[in-house]
Amino acid sequence: MIRRRGSRGPQPAPVRCGDGRHAMRTARMVLYIPRDRLDVEIGAAAGADPDAQRWFGWIADTFVTPETATHLLGIYDRNRAERLRAFPRAMRRELMRPVELPGPTEEQRLLAVIPATGLVAGMSSLTPFDGGAIGVWLAPAFRGQGLGAELVAATARFGHEHLGLKSVRAGTETANRRCRGALSAAGFVPYDGPARHTLPDGRVVDSAWYRHDAADTAHCAAVVQGAVTRA
């Protein structure tokens, strides 16, 4: 079991849905909705390096420096408190602040953790209101191991089996063979979409589009519990 250290002592990382929050397992990872700002920042750090930004084009002032990313990605269950001491006290308080549950139409993000070490392998996102659009990224140390396809497949399953989405889709630059391979390996099929796409940093790229359909869909307990919590 993964254990997380916070202000109230070690807490087990969720491995199943509950309390309005989603969680799921894959063959090599545990995925769950971020619980505090530290989870969010580590997830962002996984995709902050130049190789990832070549494809994502996030706006520069929205992601962490390479030095901070390296520090964040070195945080795991047993050294959480020790690594947090490197930040000023006010920042530590902010990083430990719980994050609110996303609403049913808001972007959902899943932190991907390796159970054996507690290290964050990457993060995925799914936006229900945008036709089930998904995005995935892996930390540099976990690329080239087949985890991309595993994370893509898990995010599709999350949309179908947890959020009740009949179809999910993903777009990528046509030159991004690694991403296109992961999508194909996860069972996504090409479909006609816009030939060009504008990244957040303003670059316009040639685009390839994929989708994944499900014969059956479902809503997990977290959706019901979340609706009750917000009622």
Protein Blocks (a to p, Z undefined) as FASTA:
>chain_A
ZZdddfkopadddfbdeehiacdddfkbccdddfbfklmmmmmmmmmpfklmmmnopafk
lcccfklmmmmmmpcfklmmmmmmmpcfklmmmmmpccddddfkbccddddddfknopaf
bdcdddfknoopacddddfklgonlpmmmmmmmmmmmmmmmnopabdcddddfklmmlmm
mmmmnopacddddfbdcdfkopacdddddddddfbdcddfklmmmmmmmZZ
